[in-house]
Every structure is written in C-alpha cells, then in structure tokens.
Amino acid sequence: MQNRCGVFGEPIHVYSRAQAIADGVLIDCTEVAKEAGFRIPVAMTHAAWVDCVEWSDEDSRRQAHQDQAGRLWDVIWMASLAARRGGAQASFDLYRLPRGGRGVTPRLVTLSMVCGPGDRGEPVITILQLGEG
C-alpha cells in the first residue's frame, strides 16, 4: 500500500529555500539580478558570498577601496552572461580581490550556477562555489 507521500512516506525533515534565506545560509540577490536581466529569483550560498562579495570598510582601508554593491554586481553580471548560454547548470569565472591580508592582486575564481525548483516548484537560481551542493 502506498501512502500520499509515495513509497518513502512522510519526510523526516524539510528545509526550505525561504528558511535558508532567513537563516543566512543563502543570500537573496534577486533585486540586483533583475537589473542584470534575470526573471527568476537568484540567491548565493553564504560561502560564495563571503568569498566573492563581502567587503567592509576595514577591507578597503587594509587592501583596496571596493564595496559590496560593486562586488555583487560583478558576480551577478558574470552569472547573467553564463545564463545566456542556456542549460540548467553553468560555471563561470570572475576575478575578485580576496579578502584578508594586504593583497591587491585580483584572483580568478570559478562559481557554479544551478537552476532548480524552489519551495513551490517554481524555477530559482542558486550561485555557489565549486564543490558546494
């Protein structure tokens, strides 16, 4: 006999995308992504955000003047170019100044972008570091 949840029964635990955004596991980038031409919600993993977007005034004093808005735009714009190639998954490269230390040389990083179902089955995009997910 099969119950209403299929052969595996009720899920033991469900962690929604909305919960992940509320918890800071995902960072919602949808508003900026709309400016770059995305028509569906876009979020980044916390790890990708910390590595490629996060930037403080202290970072600017120690290394080079940058801001989070500009760094976020760089990631989203490069993601938008990758999205134009099509497909449910794409990798893209960008140069970003790593945080920490006193380095001022941009370094190449590769990020992955996955289009999948959201909490209600709607299409959503998640940007993550290679090896995440």
N, CA, C and O of each residue as an XYZ file, in Angstrom:
532
protein
N       0.836     -1.186      0.000
C       0.000      0.000      0.000
C       0.880      1.248      0.000
O       1.857      1.324      0.744
N       0.537      2.200     -0.817
C       1.296      3.436     -0.928
C       0.527      4.561     -0.247
O      -0.676      4.710     -0.462
N       1.216      5.355      0.576
C       0.547      6.492      1.201
C       0.629      7.702      0.285
O       1.171      7.608     -0.816
N       0.103      8.830      0.722
C       0.046     10.023     -0.121
C       1.418     10.638     -0.392
O       1.527     11.500     -1.264
N       2.458     10.233      0.315
C       3.806     10.784      0.106
C       4.681      9.846     -0.716
O       5.890     10.062     -0.797
N       4.118      8.827     -1.318
C       4.904      7.913     -2.132
C       5.427      6.748     -1.318
O       5.041      6.549     -0.167
N       6.298      5.995     -1.923
C       6.791      4.776     -1.297
C       7.669      5.034     -0.086
O       7.841      4.142      0.746
N       8.229      6.232      0.035
C       9.138      6.518      1.140
C       8.452      7.133      2.343
O       9.091      7.301      3.382
N       7.182      7.473      2.246
C       6.445      8.028      3.376
C       6.716      9.492      3.611
O       7.271     10.178      2.753
N       6.318      9.974      4.789
C       6.482     11.378      5.163
C       7.965     11.713      5.289
O       8.745     10.898      5.782
N       8.361     12.912      4.843
C       9.761     13.313      5.036
C      10.091     13.460      6.515
O       9.247     13.867      7.313
N      11.308     13.129      6.866
C      11.749     13.266      8.246
C      11.975     14.733      8.578
O      11.634     15.194      9.668
N      12.551     15.458      7.633
C      12.848     16.869      7.848
C      12.841     17.587      6.507
O      13.333     17.048      5.516
N      12.300     18.779      6.464
C      12.288     19.604      5.261
C      12.880     20.966      5.617
O      12.475     21.595      6.594
N      13.849     21.411      4.808
C      14.474     22.715      4.995
C      14.248     23.496      3.718
O      14.840     23.187      2.684
N      13.411     24.488      3.781
C      13.014     25.211      2.579
C      14.042     26.274      2.185
O      14.890     26.666      2.987
N      13.950     26.725      0.946
C      14.790     27.810      0.465
C      14.518     29.081      1.262
O      15.443     29.819      1.601
N      13.247     29.331      1.558
C      12.884     30.504      2.358
C      13.545     30.448      3.738
O      14.017     31.467      4.241
N      13.578     29.268      4.344
C      14.251     29.121      5.638
C      15.753     29.357      5.499
O      16.369     29.990      6.356
N      16.336     28.847      4.422
C      17.774     29.029      4.212
C      18.114     30.510      4.052
O      19.147     30.964      4.544
N      17.251     31.269      3.366
C      17.474     32.710      3.226
C      17.299     33.397      4.573
O      18.101     34.260      4.932
N      16.268     33.030      5.324
C      16.043     33.627      6.646
C      17.203     33.332      7.598
O      17.548     34.167      8.435
N      17.803     32.149      7.470
C      18.913     31.744      8.343
C      20.263     32.289      7.890
O      21.240     32.194      8.633
N      20.340     32.860      6.682
C      21.606     33.352      6.171
C      22.447     32.308      5.472
O      23.585     32.586      5.093
N      21.911     31.109      5.291
C      22.616     30.065      4.554
C      22.656     30.427      3.072
O      23.631     30.142      2.377
N      21.577     31.060      2.598
C      21.510     31.637      1.262
C      21.285     33.135      1.395
O      20.593     33.583      2.309
N      21.862     33.901      0.494
C      21.662     35.354      0.474
C      20.863     35.682     -0.786
O      21.283     35.364     -1.898
N      19.717     36.318     -0.600
C      18.842     36.660     -1.714
C      19.451     37.811     -2.511
O      19.729     38.875     -1.957
N      19.657     37.601     -3.796
C      20.246     38.600     -4.692
C      19.275     38.990     -5.802
O      19.682     39.560     -6.815
N      18.008     38.687     -5.614
C      17.021     38.830     -6.676
C      16.910     40.247     -7.214
O      16.828     40.433     -8.428
N      16.907     41.245     -6.349
C      16.727     42.624     -6.822
C      17.859     43.054     -7.752
O      17.610     43.645     -8.802
N      19.086     42.762     -7.374
C      20.222     43.101     -8.234
C      20.178     42.252     -9.503
O      20.481     42.739    -10.592
N      19.803     40.988     -9.359
C      19.729     40.090    -10.512
C      18.706     40.575    -11.541
O      18.917     40.412    -12.743
N      17.609     41.165    -11.088
C      16.613     41.721    -12.021
C      17.243     42.804    -12.884
O      16.955     42.890    -14.078
N      18.104     43.635    -12.290
C      18.774     44.690    -13.039
C      19.686     44.116    -14.120
O      19.939     44.770    -15.132
N      20.178     42.899    -13.910
C      21.061     42.247    -14.880
C      20.282     41.396    -15.879
O      20.873     40.753    -16.746
N      18.944     41.394    -15.757
C      18.124     40.683    -16.731
C      17.532     39.368    -16.280
O      16.812     38.729    -17.047
N      17.810     38.940    -15.056
C      17.209     37.699    -14.565
C      15.715     37.907    -14.331
O      15.295     38.969    -13.873
N      14.932     36.908    -14.643
C      13.479     36.983    -14.454
C      12.990     36.072    -13.342
O      11.799     36.054    -13.033
N      13.890     35.323    -12.744
C      13.531     34.416    -11.651
C      14.419     34.719    -10.447
O      15.476     35.332    -10.596
N      13.999     34.295     -9.263
C      14.790     34.582     -8.055
C      16.207     34.008     -8.133
O      16.435     32.920     -8.662
N      17.143     34.778     -7.588
C      18.559     34.387     -7.555
C      19.068     34.540     -6.124
O      18.816     35.551     -5.469
N      19.781     33.534     -5.655
C      20.410     33.585     -4.332
C      21.828     33.029     -4.448
O      22.145     32.269     -5.363
N      22.663     33.426     -3.503
C      24.034     32.905     -3.410
C      24.190     32.169     -2.096
O      23.563     32.521     -1.097
N      25.032     31.142     -2.102
C      25.345     30.494     -0.839
C      26.182     31.448      0.014
O      26.855     32.339     -0.504
N      26.128     31.246      1.302
C      26.900     32.076      2.226
C      28.390     32.000      1.888
O      29.080     33.020      1.909
N      28.888     30.808      1.580
C      30.313     30.645      1.271
C      30.706     31.440      0.023
O      31.754     32.085      0.009
N      29.882     31.403     -1.017
C      30.174     32.169     -2.230
C      30.119     33.662     -1.945
O      30.931     34.431     -2.460
N      29.153     34.070     -1.120
C      29.020     35.493     -0.745
C      30.275     35.974     -0.017
O      30.840     37.014     -0.356
N      30.702     35.206      0.984
C      31.873     35.602      1.781
C      33.119     35.684      0.903
O      33.932     36.593      1.069
N      33.275     34.756     -0.016
C      34.469     34.726     -0.852
C      34.467     35.802     -1.936
O      35.518     36.361     -2.250
N      33.309     36.096     -2.506
C      33.282     36.942     -3.710
C      32.599     38.291     -3.549
O      32.806     39.178     -4.377
N      31.789     38.475     -2.505
C      31.020     39.715     -2.377
C      31.367     40.486     -1.105
O      31.633     41.686     -1.165
N      31.369     39.829      0.011
C      31.531     40.516      1.296
C      32.771     41.408      1.302
O      33.860     40.985      0.913
N      32.585     42.652      1.751
C      33.681     43.618      1.792
C      33.320     44.697      2.798
O      32.212     45.233      2.759
N      34.225     45.019      3.686
C      33.957     46.005      4.728
C      34.823     47.246      4.529
O      35.744     47.254      3.713
N      34.512     48.284      5.285
C      35.359     49.481      5.263
C      36.778     49.136      5.691
O      37.744     49.683      5.157
N      36.902     48.234      6.649
C      38.222     47.795      7.093
C      38.984     47.130      5.952
O      40.185     47.352      5.798
N      38.297     46.318      5.154
C      38.944     45.708      3.991
C      39.448     46.789      3.036
O      40.552     46.682      2.503
N      38.643     47.825      2.819
C      39.040     48.922      1.922
C      40.260     49.654      2.467
O      41.150     50.020      1.699
N      40.319     49.876      3.786
C      41.483     50.550      4.379
C      42.728     49.679      4.284
O      43.821     50.186      4.031
N      42.574     48.391      4.483
C      43.704     47.474      4.518
C      44.208     47.110      3.120
O      45.415     46.984      2.912
N      43.284     46.938      2.154
C      43.683     46.409      0.855
C      43.470     47.399     -0.277
O      44.431     47.997     -0.761
N      42.266     47.579     -0.696
C      41.944     48.488     -1.806
C      40.486     48.880     -1.655
O      39.671     48.115     -1.140
N      40.169     50.089     -2.114
C      38.787     50.543     -1.975
C      37.878     49.766     -2.926
O      38.051     49.794     -4.145
N      36.911     49.076     -2.338
C      35.854     48.375     -3.056
C      34.622     48.442     -2.179
O      34.699     48.858     -1.022
N      33.481     48.032     -2.727
C      32.295     47.927     -1.895
C      31.498     46.691     -2.284
O      31.653     46.145     -3.376
N      30.654     46.272     -1.377
C      29.863     45.070     -1.598
C      28.956     45.191     -2.802
O      28.794     44.228     -3.552
N      28.363     46.352     -3.003
C      27.434     46.519     -4.126
C      28.147     46.267     -5.454
O      27.609     45.590     -6.331
N      29.343     46.806     -5.602
C      30.102     46.603     -6.831
C      30.546     45.165     -7.006
O      30.511     44.621     -8.109
N      30.966     44.550     -5.901
C      31.395     43.157     -5.967
C      30.210     42.246     -6.294
O      30.348     41.296     -7.065
N      29.041     42.541     -5.703
C      27.848     41.752     -6.010
C      27.485     41.904     -7.485
O      27.187     40.918     -8.160
N      27.509     43.133     -7.979
C      27.180     43.356     -9.388
C      28.099     42.538    -10.294
O      27.638     41.956    -11.275
N      29.402     42.489     -9.975
C      30.339     41.713    -10.789
C      29.920     40.247    -10.859
O      29.918     39.651    -11.936
N      29.567     39.666     -9.717
C      29.152     38.261     -9.688
C      27.870     38.066    -10.490
O      27.785     37.166    -11.326
N      26.878     38.907    -10.234
C      25.584     38.751    -10.908
C      25.723     38.978    -12.409
O      25.111     38.252    -13.193
N      26.504     39.956    -12.825
C      26.676     40.211    -14.251
C      27.329     39.021    -14.944
O      26.888     38.610    -16.018
N      28.379     38.463    -14.338
C      29.035     37.299    -14.937
C      28.092     36.095    -14.951
O      28.124     35.291    -15.883
N      27.263     35.971    -13.930
C      26.259     34.901    -13.918
C      25.255     35.103    -15.045
O      24.834     34.139    -15.684
N      24.872     36.351    -15.291
C      23.901     36.619    -16.358
C      24.475     36.253    -17.722
O      23.754     35.747    -18.582
N      25.755     36.502    -17.926
C      26.385     36.114    -19.188
C      26.397     34.596    -19.338
O      26.151     34.072    -20.424
N      26.684     33.893    -18.245
C      26.669     32.423    -18.276
C      25.262     31.894    -18.515
O      25.085     30.900    -19.219
N      24.260     32.550    -17.938
C      22.866     32.104    -18.098
C      22.420     32.203    -19.547
O      21.587     31.416    -19.996
N      22.961     33.152    -20.273
C      22.580     33.327    -21.682
C      23.028     32.157    -22.552
O      22.522     31.976    -23.660
N      23.971     31.367    -22.056
C      24.404     30.181    -22.808
C      23.362     29.065    -22.704
O      23.375     28.125    -23.498
N      22.455     29.172    -21.718
C      21.388     28.180    -21.569
C      21.801     27.009    -20.703
O      22.964     26.869    -20.326
N      20.828     26.177    -20.397
C      21.063     24.993    -19.580
C      20.690     25.212    -18.131
O      20.569     26.348    -17.674
N      20.511     24.122    -17.415
C      20.110     24.180    -16.012
C      21.285     24.406    -15.074
O      21.091     24.708    -13.896
N      22.507     24.263    -15.589
C      23.695     24.460    -14.762
C      24.802     25.054    -15.621
O      24.977     24.678    -16.780
N      25.537     25.976    -15.043
C      26.655     26.595    -15.764
C      27.715     27.021    -14.768
O      27.410     27.365    -13.626
N      28.944     26.996    -15.204
C      30.045     27.534    -14.412
C      30.501     28.825    -15.079
O      30.391     28.991    -16.294
N      31.011     29.729    -14.261
C      31.538     30.971    -14.814
C      32.700     31.445    -13.959
O      32.774     31.172    -12.761
N      33.596     32.157    -14.603
C      34.798     32.680    -13.952
C      34.653     34.175    -13.728
O      33.969     34.867    -14.482
N      35.298     34.656    -12.695
C      35.437     36.087    -12.496
C      36.666     36.340    -11.640
O      37.110     35.479    -10.880
N      37.196     37.528    -11.783
C      38.303     37.946    -10.942
C      37.741     38.734     -9.782
O      36.881     39.598     -9.954
N      38.235     38.425     -8.600
C      37.831     39.176     -7.415
C      39.047     39.308     -6.510
O      39.936     38.456     -6.502
N      39.064     40.382     -5.759
C      40.134     40.610     -4.806
C      39.819     39.812     -3.549
O      38.815     40.084     -2.890
N      40.655     38.825     -3.196
C      40.375     38.044     -1.992
C      40.478     38.915     -0.740
O      41.329     39.801     -0.655
N      39.614     38.653      0.215
C      39.641     39.383      1.486
C      40.756     38.851      2.366
O      41.153     37.690      2.272
N      41.239     39.717      3.208
C      42.244     39.300      4.176
C      43.641     39.663      3.696
O      43.885     39.818      2.499
N      44.517     39.791      4.620
C      45.877     40.142      4.257
C      45.950     41.550      3.698
O      45.123     42.406      4.014
N      46.948     41.775      2.866
C      47.140     43.092      2.271
C      47.209     43.015      0.745
O      47.565     43.990      0.082
N      46.864     41.850      0.195
C      46.950     41.646     -1.245
C      46.029     42.571     -2.033
O      44.917     42.879     -1.605
N      46.511     43.005     -3.184
C      45.715     43.868     -4.059
C      45.645     43.301     -5.479
O      45.230     43.992     -6.409
N      46.051     42.049     -5.637
C      46.005     41.407     -6.940
C      44.738     40.567     -7.050
O      44.541     39.642     -6.261
N      43.874     40.877     -8.021
C      42.670     40.060     -8.209
C      43.038     38.625     -8.561
O      44.036     38.373     -9.236
N      42.225     37.700     -8.097
C      42.445     36.279     -8.363
C      41.213     35.703     -9.035
O      40.082     36.105     -8.763
N      41.464     34.754     -9.916
C      40.396     34.096    -10.647
C      39.674     33.102     -9.748
O      40.310     32.340     -9.020
N      38.357     33.110     -9.800
C      37.546     32.135     -9.084
C      36.476     31.635    -10.046
O      35.993     32.384    -10.895
N      36.115     30.375     -9.907
C      35.054     29.786    -10.704
C      33.873     29.506     -9.792
O      34.011     28.866     -8.750
N      32.715     29.993    -10.199
C      31.478     29.742     -9.463
C      30.561     28.896    -10.338
O      30.720     28.833    -11.557
N      29.611     28.258     -9.696
C      28.621     27.446    -10.387
C      27.249     28.068    -10.182
O      26.973     28.648     -9.132
N      26.406     27.946    -11.172
C      25.050     28.476    -11.106
C      24.113     27.334    -11.488
O      24.275     26.702    -12.533
N      23.128     27.079    -10.622
C      22.199     25.977    -10.842
C      20.783     26.514    -10.848
O      20.393     27.276     -9.963
N      20.019     26.116    -11.843
C      18.595     26.446    -11.885
C      17.837     25.196    -11.472
O      18.010     24.129    -12.062
N      17.005     25.334    -10.465
C      16.243     24.194     -9.979
C      14.922     24.650     -9.396
O      14.554     25.819     -9.507
N      14.207     23.716     -8.771
C      12.901     24.072     -8.217
C      13.013     24.793     -6.879
O      13.845     24.450     -6.039
N      12.160     25.799     -6.698
C      12.059     26.491     -5.420
C      11.103     25.762     -4.492
O      10.774     24.598     -4.718
N      10.667     26.437     -3.465
C       9.813     25.827     -2.443
C       8.469     25.359     -2.980
O       7.886     24.417     -2.443
N       7.971     25.999     -4.027
C       6.687     25.614     -4.617
C       6.858     25.048     -6.023
O       5.907     25.011     -6.804
N       8.071     24.609     -6.340
C       8.345     24.037     -7.643
C       8.672     25.049     -8.723
O       8.924     24.665     -9.865
N       8.674     26.338     -8.391
C       8.994     27.389     -9.352
C      10.502     27.397     -9.634
O      11.287     26.977     -8.783
N      10.915     27.869    -10.815
C      12.352     27.908    -11.103
C      13.055     28.985    -10.277
O      12.560     30.104    -10.143
N      14.201     28.633     -9.734
C      15.054     29.553     -8.985
C      16.501     29.246     -9.342
O      16.823     28.146     -9.789
N      17.364     30.230     -9.141
C      18.790     30.059     -9.420
C      19.564     30.197     -8.117
O      19.272     31.053     -7.283
N      20.560     29.330     -7.968
C      21.480     29.410     -6.839
C      22.897     29.479     -7.375
O      23.296     28.679     -8.222
N      23.654     30.449     -6.869
C      25.066     30.606     -7.228
C      25.883     30.061     -6.057
O      25.664     30.431     -4.904
N      26.825     29.178     -6.373
C      27.607     28.538     -5.323
C      29.038     28.315     -5.781
O      29.361     28.406     -6.965
N      29.878     28.022     -4.808
C      31.260     27.695     -5.115
C      31.318     26.279     -5.654
O      30.465     25.446     -5.344
N      32.333     26.014     -6.466
C      32.525     24.649     -6.936
C      32.709     23.742     -5.729
O      33.408     24.102     -4.782
N      32.095     22.587     -5.756
C      32.199     21.651     -4.646
C      31.108     21.781     -3.614
O      30.942     20.891     -2.780
N      30.348     22.882     -3.647
C      29.202     23.012     -2.755
C      28.013     22.286     -3.375
O      27.945     22.093     -4.589
N      27.083     21.892     -2.520
C      25.818     21.358     -3.026
C      25.901     19.965     -3.358
O      24.914     19.375     -3.797
